[in-house]
Every structure is written in C-alpha cells, then in structure tokens.
Amino acid sequence: MDTRSPLSRARGLGSTGEGAAHWIAERLSAIALVPLSLWFVFSTLSLIGADFQTFALWVGEHGNALLLILLVIALFHHAMLGVQMVLEDYVHNETAKTVSVILVRFVAVACAVSSILSVLMLAAGV
C-alpha cells in the first residue's frame, strides 16, 4: 500500500520543457524530407544505368551537391530524433537510456559527417 500523497508521487514526473521542441523538430525535419526525397528520387531516375563518372559529374553540379547535403542533414537529424524517442519511451533503466541516447547521437553525427564528406569529395572530383 502506497502511503505517499498524490503530489509526492507526481513530483519530478512533469514536463521537462523539451517535449514540444522535440516534437516540432521531428515534424520540421519530416516536412523538409518530403521535397528533398522527391527531388532525390526523380533526379536519380535519370541516372539509371549511368557509370560512376556520370554520377560524379551529376553530384558535382552545384545545386545537386547542395541538395544532397541538405538531404543528408535532414535525414540523419530526423532518424536521430526518432530513435531517441523510441529509446526514451521503451528503455526503463536510466543509465542504459542515457548511454544509448548519447551513442545514437554520436553515430548519427558520424554518419552524417561521413556522408557530407563523400558528397563534397565527389563534387570536388577527388
């Protein structure tokens, strides 16, 4: 039998003030991904059967490199937010949750930086 008052049970369980910002960031990244993904799919349809040199020339065009970098940023940011939300909802051990969220953030940033570097190298012809 729990003898604590309702206030005692609720203390520390309220809003942390960042739930709305997380929700807005997720929605904004999803909205950004719609036109970027459509552009990527329709742009790459013309590259079916192209060799690497043709693809590198396509990436080297200023607009394509810029849009690819924006796609990578939006994609990994959105993925990071989604995985973080799942971890926060379903991992109940606080230490495991914190370590997992930090690890997800590091992996997302590492993958995004690696992808952006690849786009820049292709665009520069390296």
Stockholm file with secondary structure:
# STOCKHOLM 1.0

chainA/1-126         MDTRSPLSRARGLGSTGEGAAHWIAERLSAIALVPLSLWFVFSTLSLIGADFQTFALWVGEHGNALLLILLVIALFHHAMLGVQMVLEDYVHNETAKTVSVILVRFVAVACAVSSILSVLMLAAGV
#=GR chainA/1-126 SS CCCSCHHHHHTTCSCCSCHHHHHHHHHHHHHHHHHHHHHHHHHHHTTTTCCHHHHHHHHHSHHHHHHHHHHHHHHHHHHHHHHHHHHHHHCCCHHHHHHHHHHHHHHHHHHHHHHHHHHHHHHHTC
#=GC SS_cons         CCCSCHHHHHTTCSCCSCHHHHHHHHHHHHHHHHHHHHHHHHHHHTTTTCCHHHHHHHHHSHHHHHHHHHHHHHHHHHHHHHHHHHHHHHCCCHHHHHHHHHHHHHHHHHHHHHHHHHHHHHHHTC
//
